[in-house]
Amino acid sequence: MADKKKSKNCEDLEEIRKAKMQWEEEVLQPHEKKYPEREEEFISTSSVPVRRLYTPADIPDFDYLRDLGFPSQFPYTRGVQPTMYRGRIWTMRQFAGMGTAEESNQRFKFLLANGQTGLSVAFHLPTLFGRDSDHPYALGEVGKLGVAIDTLKDMEILFDGIPLDKVTTSMTINAPASILLAMYMVTAEKQGVPADKIGGTIQNDLLKEYQAQKSWILAPEPSLRIITDIIEYATENIPRWNTISISGYHIREAGSTAVQELAFTLMNGLEYVKWGVERGLDVDKFAPRLSFFFNAHNDIFEEVAKYRAARRIWAREMKERFGAKKKRSLWMRFHTQTAGCSLTAQQPTVNVVRTAYQALAAVMGGTQSLHTNSMDEALCLPTEDAVRVALRTQQVIAHESGVPNTIDPLAGSYYVEALTNQMEEETYKYFDKVEALGGVIPAIEKGFFQREIAEASYKYQREIETNRRIIVGVNEYVLEGEDTSIPVLKIDPDVERKQVERLQQVREERDSSEVEEALAGLKKASEGDENVMPWVVKAVRAYASVGEIMDVWREVFGEWEEPKIF
């Protein structure tokens, strides 16, 4: 019976191919003689050629039950929830953080009052790099690109008046992730909220830092050891917390193609799972709390195909490679942010349009959480008016567009299904390349990921410079001499002085012996194989600073230097 069905399918496809050839000869070619196609190349955002027409012949082996299935059923191509947005709209989570903890606290309250349903914290550069605000390296950077968090005191102020049992919080923090998670947990306890009642995510993805974003501190091996400690500790103590947000976003922002973003992100995720399993952790206990973070770029169909392929590959790898049995262990749950790298300083109001289409792609691709960039983010941290428009963009899609009314609305499109399959095929080719290099960490040390991303970024930029790729307002439809400026947010230079004064006050008022005891215990645990998280929590409770805790690890493990690849 199966052979007959396959034979009939082959006959049908052959008929379609013949009919297409006939259409090209009898209809297309005469039309093109009179009305030729535009001279520009038809390529995706990732420079992949796009064919004129897609038919069932482009997905010859397509099997609905094997390749698609139904929502919340393996292989999860169509989504992880049975009703998707008909049951619950995605979490609207705008990225925010600036100046002092007091200022960011007010922005959080503004966003929640305007309908945001989850918080997302942007930290300033010194915190991201594990330095305190009074460190020489922090000079001129305090509060500029995010909120300054030095000690538990700052975290207490940041979430003052915000009930941490009622909101979920995502924190974009990597090398110092254990410290910020401990601060959040202790802040919640001071509010009377136990650790098992808080929910949220720490990014905690160091592999992509070596590959793309470059805010590492320690070498890959000790970094993964600490990440595994966090996963082990949180699984037992903070069960609602997503212990890692495996991030393709920054890989894409660094200039990768969509396929590179997909492949490198999945490889990183599988590497974290491998470390957990080798630690002796039960995959079905910790895997349900792994989450992902993807970019939404300009090409709607390419992005939708990327998300669909991601779910399918992850489910298969978790089931077949690691023997995961629980449904939630196979789920790829992901947050999406629209593409910051696509926003232009020229004609910044046009960024509203770009962001809307990118957000639409994320929703049609089945995201669980979404951040929409503000129109002014190529120029500054977003103003309140700009961030309100960005949030309203999500709300219009949710309540006016009709897109959330059905699940996986582009399923069955010959183009989207062919593109999804192509994404999957190209991803596995990258898997094979990295395996041949010895795995993810050896490939990082050899500069493989860095080189691939750099070459893709260079190619994209050359396409713009040669007008092979049109960017509205940049190399076409330029407004010569017209003022397209918009109001920008400026950080008060006095922020640095205030932050340093508070840090000094905390150091004067805390119990120094408690701090010293906690840091000594952390050092000993780090030198051995004891889980470091209980000592991080103890240090945070004593009001040890981010820099003081990270300096223990700098002493024990040393700082990492990237290999030269050019």
C-alpha positions in Angstrom: 0.0 0.0 0.0 2.8 2.4 0.9 4.7 1.6 -2.3 1.5 2.3 -4.3 1.1 5.6 -2.5 4.7 6.5 -3.2 4.4 5.6 -6.8 1.3 7.7 -7.2 3.0 10.6 -5.5 5.9 10.3 -7.9 3.5 10.3 -10.9 1.8 13.4 -9.5 5.0 15.2 -9.1 6.2 14.3 -12.6 2.9 15.7 -13.9 3.4 18.9 -12.0 7.0 19.2 -13.4 5.7 18.8 -16.9 2.9 21.2 -16.4 5.3 23.8 -15.0 7.6 23.4 -18.0 4.6 23.9 -20.3 3.5 27.0 -18.3 7.0 28.4 -18.6 7.1 27.8 -22.4 3.5 28.9 -23.2 2.9 31.6 -20.7 6.0 32.8 -18.9 8.4 33.2 -21.8 6.1 35.2 -24.0 5.2 37.4 -21.1 8.8 38.0 -20.2 9.6 39.2 -23.7 7.1 42.0 -23.3 7.5 42.6 -19.6 10.9 41.4 -18.3 11.5 40.8 -14.7 13.3 43.4 -12.7 17.1 43.3 -13.1 17.8 43.0 -9.4 18.8 39.6 -7.9 16.1 37.9 -5.9 17.8 36.8 -2.7 16.9 36.3 0.9 18.3 38.4 3.7 20.9 35.6 4.0 21.8 36.0 0.3 20.2 32.7 -0.6 18.7 32.7 -4.2 14.9 32.6 -4.2 13.2 30.8 -7.1 10.4 32.4 -9.0 7.8 29.8 -8.1 7.5 26.9 -5.7 5.4 23.8 -6.3 4.9 20.4 -4.6 7.9 19.3 -6.7 10.1 21.4 -4.4 9.1 19.2 -1.4 9.1 15.8 -3.1 9.4 13.7 0.1 7.1 15.8 2.2 5.2 13.7 4.8 2.6 15.6 6.8 2.7 13.4 9.9 6.5 13.0 9.9 7.5 16.5 9.0 4.7 18.6 10.5 2.4 16.7 12.8 0.1 18.7 15.0 0.8 21.5 17.5 2.3 20.2 20.7 3.1 16.9 19.1 6.4 15.6 17.9 8.3 17.0 15.9 6.8 20.3 17.1 7.3 22.0 13.8 3.9 23.6 14.2 4.4 24.8 17.8 4.7 23.5 21.3 1.3 24.5 22.6 -2.0 22.8 21.4 -3.8 26.1 20.9 -0.9 28.5 20.7 -2.1 32.2 20.7 -5.8 31.2 20.8 -5.1 30.1 24.4 -2.6 32.7 25.4 -0.9 35.6 23.6 2.9 35.6 23.7 4.7 37.4 26.6 5.4 41.0 25.6 8.8 41.7 27.1 10.5 45.0 26.3 14.2 45.1 27.0 14.9 48.0 29.4 17.6 49.4 31.7 19.4 52.7 32.0 21.2 54.8 34.5 20.7 54.0 38.1 18.4 51.3 39.5 15.9 54.0 40.5 15.6 55.2 36.9 15.2 51.7 35.5 12.6 50.9 38.2 10.5 53.8 36.9 10.8 52.6 33.3 9.7 49.1 34.4 6.6 50.5 36.0 5.9 52.6 33.0 6.1 49.5 30.7 3.9 47.4 33.0 1.3 50.2 33.1 1.3 50.3 29.3 0.5 46.6 29.0 3.9 44.8 29.0 3.5 41.4 30.5 7.1 40.5 31.4 10.3 42.4 32.3 13.7 42.2 30.6 16.8 43.8 32.1 19.6 45.5 30.2 22.8 45.8 32.3 25.5 48.4 31.6 28.8 47.3 30.3 30.7 47.2 33.6 28.2 44.7 35.0 28.3 42.6 31.8 32.1 42.4 32.1 32.1 41.7 35.8 33.5 45.1 36.9 32.2 47.5 39.6 31.2 51.0 38.8 34.3 52.5 40.5 36.7 50.3 38.5 38.9 52.3 36.2 37.6 50.3 33.2 34.0 51.6 34.1 34.9 55.2 33.7 32.5 56.9 31.3 30.3 53.8 30.9 28.3 53.8 34.1 24.6 53.5 33.3 25.1 54.4 29.6 23.9 51.2 27.9 21.9 49.6 30.7 21.3 49.8 34.4 24.2 49.8 36.8 24.1 46.9 39.3 27.0 46.5 41.7 25.5 44.9 44.8 22.3 43.4 46.2 21.3 46.9 47.2 21.0 48.0 43.5 18.8 44.9 42.8 16.6 45.7 45.7 16.0 49.2 44.4 15.6 48.0 40.8 12.6 45.8 41.8 11.2 48.0 44.5 7.4 47.9 44.4 7.3 45.2 41.7 5.9 41.9 43.0 8.3 39.2 41.9 5.8 36.4 42.3 3.5 38.1 39.7 6.0 39.0 36.9 8.6 37.0 35.1 12.0 38.7 34.5 14.6 38.0 31.8 18.1 39.1 32.5 20.6 39.6 29.6 23.7 38.6 31.6 26.3 36.0 30.8 29.7 35.7 32.6 28.3 37.1 35.9 24.9 35.3 35.4 25.2 33.3 38.6 25.7 36.5 40.6 22.7 38.3 39.1 20.5 35.3 39.6 21.5 35.1 43.2 20.7 38.8 43.7 17.3 38.3 42.1 16.5 35.3 44.3 17.6 37.1 47.5 15.7 40.2 46.5 12.5 38.1 46.1 13.1 36.5 49.5 13.3 40.0 51.0 9.9 40.6 49.5 8.6 37.5 51.1 8.6 35.5 47.8 10.3 32.1 48.1 12.7 30.9 45.4 10.3 28.2 44.2 7.8 31.0 43.3 9.9 33.2 41.1 10.1 32.8 37.3 12.3 34.2 34.6 15.4 33.6 32.6 19.1 34.4 32.7 20.8 34.4 29.4 23.9 32.5 30.8 25.1 31.5 27.3 28.8 31.9 27.1 29.4 29.9 24.0 27.8 32.5 21.8 30.0 35.1 23.5 33.1 33.5 22.2 31.5 33.2 18.8 29.8 36.5 18.4 29.1 39.0 21.2 32.6 39.0 22.8 31.7 39.8 26.4 33.4 36.7 27.9 35.6 36.8 31.0 36.8 33.3 31.7 37.9 30.6 29.2 35.2 28.2 27.8 36.0 25.2 30.1 35.5 27.0 33.5 32.6 29.0 32.0 30.8 25.8 31.2 31.6 24.3 34.6 29.9 27.4 36.3 26.9 27.2 33.9 26.4 23.5 34.8 26.6 24.5 38.5 23.8 27.0 37.9 21.7 24.5 36.0 22.2 21.9 38.8 21.5 24.4 41.6 18.4 26.0 40.0 16.8 22.7 39.0 16.7 21.8 42.7 16.1 25.3 44.3 14.5 27.6 41.7 12.3 25.1 39.7 10.4 27.8 37.7 13.6 29.5 36.5 14.9 29.1 32.9 18.5 28.4 33.7 19.9 29.4 30.3 18.7 31.3 27.2 20.6 29.8 24.3 21.0 32.8 22.1 21.1 33.0 18.4 20.2 36.7 18.5 23.7 37.9 19.0 25.1 35.5 16.4 22.8 37.1 13.9 23.5 40.7 15.1 27.2 40.0 14.5 26.4 39.4 10.8 25.6 35.7 10.4 23.1 34.3 8.0 19.8 32.8 9.2 21.2 29.2 8.8 24.4 30.1 10.7 22.2 31.6 13.5 20.1 28.4 13.6 23.0 25.9 13.4 25.4 27.5 15.8 22.6 28.1 18.4 21.4 24.5 18.3 25.0 23.2 18.5 25.6 25.4 21.6 22.4 24.2 23.2 23.3 20.6 22.6 26.7 21.3 24.1 25.1 22.5 27.3 22.9 19.4 27.5 26.0 17.2 27.0 27.7 18.9 30.0 24.6 18.5 32.2 24.3 14.8 31.3 28.1 14.2 31.9 27.6 15.9 35.3 25.1 13.1 36.0 22.0 15.2 35.9 18.7 13.7 34.7 18.1 15.3 31.2 14.3 15.2 31.9 14.8 17.3 35.0 16.9 20.1 33.6 16.1 20.2 29.9 12.5 21.5 30.3 14.0 24.7 31.7 16.3 25.4 28.8 15.0 28.2 26.6 16.2 29.9 23.4 16.5 33.4 22.0 16.3 34.2 18.3 16.6 37.2 16.0 13.7 38.3 13.8 15.2 39.8 10.6 13.6 41.4 7.6 12.9 38.3 5.4 9.6 37.1 6.7 9.6 33.7 5.1 13.2 32.9 5.9 12.6 33.8 9.6 9.4 31.7 9.8 11.2 28.7 8.2 14.1 29.1 10.7 11.8 28.9 13.8 10.0 25.9 12.4 13.2 24.0 11.5 14.6 24.9 14.9 11.8 23.2 16.8 11.9 20.1 14.6 15.7 19.6 14.9 15.8 20.3 18.6 13.0 17.8 19.3 14.7 15.1 17.2 18.2 15.6 18.7 16.9 15.6 22.3 14.9 12.5 21.7 17.4 10.5 19.7 20.8 11.8 21.0 20.0 12.2 24.7 17.1 9.9 25.2 14.8 12.6 26.6 11.3 11.2 27.3 9.3 14.1 28.7 7.4 16.2 26.2 8.7 19.4 27.8 12.3 18.2 27.3 11.7 18.1 23.6 10.1 21.5 23.4 12.0 24.4 22.0 10.6 27.4 23.8 12.0 30.7 22.6 12.0 34.4 23.0 12.4 36.6 19.9 13.8 40.1 19.5 13.5 42.1 16.3 16.8 42.8 14.5 18.7 45.7 16.1 21.3 45.4 13.3 18.6 46.2 10.7 17.7 49.5 12.2 19.1 52.7 10.5 20.1 56.0 11.8 18.9 57.5 8.5 15.1 58.1 8.5 14.6 56.4 11.9 10.8 56.5 11.7 11.0 53.9 8.9 12.4 51.5 11.6 8.8 51.3 12.9 7.9 49.5 9.6 10.9 47.2 9.7 10.2 46.2 13.3 6.5 45.5 12.6 7.3 43.1 9.8 10.0 41.4 11.9 7.5 41.0 14.8 5.0 39.6 12.4 7.5 36.9 11.3 8.2 36.0 14.9 4.5 35.6 15.7 3.8 33.5 12.5 6.8 31.4 13.5 5.4 30.6 16.9 7.5 32.6 19.4 6.6 32.4 23.1 7.9 35.8 24.0 8.7 38.9 22.0 10.6 42.2 22.2 10.1 44.8 19.6 12.9 47.3 19.1 12.2 51.0 19.2 12.7 53.3 16.2 15.5 55.3 17.9 17.7 52.3 19.0 20.3 53.1 16.2 20.8 56.4 17.9 20.3 55.9 21.7 18.5 54.1 24.4 14.8 54.3 23.6 12.7 57.2 24.8 9.3 56.6 26.4 7.4 57.6 23.3 9.5 55.3 21.1 9.2 52.3 23.4 5.5 52.9 23.6 5.2 52.7 19.8 7.3 49.5 19.9 5.0 47.9 22.5 1.9 49.0 20.6 3.2 47.3 17.5 3.0 44.0 19.3 -0.5 44.8 20.7 -1.8 45.6 17.2 -0.5 42.3 15.9 -2.1 40.5 18.9 -5.5 42.1 18.7 -6.0 43.6 15.2 -4.0 41.7 12.6 -5.8 38.3 12.8 -2.5 36.5 12.6 -2.8 34.8 16.1 -6.2 33.3 15.2 -4.7 30.2 13.7 -1.7 28.0 14.4 1.3 28.0 12.1 -0.6 30.0 9.3 2.1 29.5 6.7 2.2 25.7 7.0 1.6 24.0 3.6 3.1 26.8 1.6 5.4 25.1 -0.9 7.9 27.9 -0.4 7.9 27.8 3.4 8.0 24.0 3.6 10.9 23.9 1.0 12.7 26.6 2.9 12.2 24.8 6.3 13.6 21.7 4.8 16.6 23.6 3.3 17.3 25.2 6.7 17.3 21.8 8.3 19.6 20.3 5.7 22.1 23.2 5.9 22.1 23.1 9.7 23.1 19.4 9.7 26.0 20.2 7.3 27.3 22.7 9.9 26.9 20.0 12.6 29.1 17.8 10.5 31.7 20.5 10.0 32.0 21.3 13.7 32.1 17.6 14.7 35.0 17.1 12.3 36.8 19.9 14.2 36.4 18.1 17.4 33.3 19.8 18.8 32.0 23.2 19.8 34.9 24.3 22.1 37.7 23.1 19.8 35.9 24.9 16.9 35.8 28.1 19.0 39.5 27.8 19.8 40.3 27.4 16.1 38.2 30.4 15.2 35.7 28.5 13.0 32.5 30.2 14.2 34.1 33.6 14.3 35.4 33.3 10.7 32.1 32.1 9.3 30.2 35.0 10.9 32.8 37.5 9.8 32.7 36.3 6.2 28.9 36.4 6.1 28.9 39.9 7.6 31.4 41.1 5.0 29.4 39.7 2.2 26.2 41.4 3.4 28.0 44.7 3.7 29.5 44.5 0.2 26.0 43.8 -1.2 24.8 47.1 0.3 27.8 49.0 -0.9 27.4 47.7 -4.5 23.6 48.2 -4.4 23.0 44.5 -4.9 20.9 44.8 -1.7 18.7 47.9 -1.2 18.3 49.4 2.3 15.7 52.1 2.3 17.1 55.4 3.3 20.7 54.2 3.2 21.6 53.4 -0.4 18.3 54.1 -2.1 15.4 56.5 -1.4 17.8 58.8 0.4 16.6 62.2 1.6 19.4 64.6 0.8 19.7 67.6 3.1 16.5 66.8 5.0 16.5 66.8 8.8 15.3 63.3 9.9 16.4 63.6 13.5 14.2 62.6 16.4 14.3 63.2 20.1 17.0 61.1 21.8 17.4 59.9 25.4 20.5 61.2 27.2 21.9 59.8 30.4 22.7 62.3 33.1 26.5 62.4 33.5 25.9 62.6 37.3 24.7 59.0 37.3 28.3 57.8 37.7 29.0 59.9 40.7 25.7 58.7 42.4 26.4 55.1 41.7 29.9 55.1 42.9 28.8 56.9 46.1 26.2 54.2 46.8 28.7 51.4 46.2 31.1 53.0 48.6 28.3 53.4 51.2 27.4 49.7 50.9 31.0 48.7 51.4 31.2 50.8 54.6 27.9 49.5 56.1 28.2 45.8 55.3 29.9 43.2 57.6 33.4 42.8 56.0 34.1 39.6 57.8 31.0 38.0 56.2 32.1 39.1 52.8 35.6 37.7 53.3 34.3 34.4 54.6 32.0 34.0 51.6 34.6 34.9 49.0 37.1 32.5 50.6 34.6 29.7 50.5 33.8 30.6 46.8 37.5 30.4 46.0 37.9 27.0 47.6 34.8 25.6 45.9 36.0 26.9 42.6 39.4 25.3 43.0 37.7 22.0 43.7 34.6 20.4 42.2 32.0 21.7 44.7 29.0 23.5 43.2 29.8 27.2 43.4 26.3 28.6 43.6 25.7 28.3 47.4 28.8 30.3 47.9 27.7 32.9 45.3 24.4 33.2 47.1 26.2 33.6 50.5 28.5 36.3 49.0 25.5 38.2 47.6 23.6 38.1 50.9 26.7 39.7 52.5 26.5 42.5 49.9 29.7 41.4 48.1 29.9 43.2 44.7 29.8 41.8 41.2 33.4 42.8 40.7 34.6 41.2 44.0 32.9 37.9 43.2 34.2 37.9 39.6 37.7 38.7 40.8 37.7 35.4 42.7 37.2 33.6 39.4 39.7 35.8 37.6 42.3 34.7 40.2 41.3 31.0 40.0 40.7 30.6 36.3 42.4 33.6 34.6 40.9 35.6 31.8 40.6 34.2 28.3 42.1 35.7 25.2 40.5 35.1 21.8 42.7 33.4 19.1 43.7 35.6 16.2 41.9 34.5 13.1 42.9 37.0 10.5 
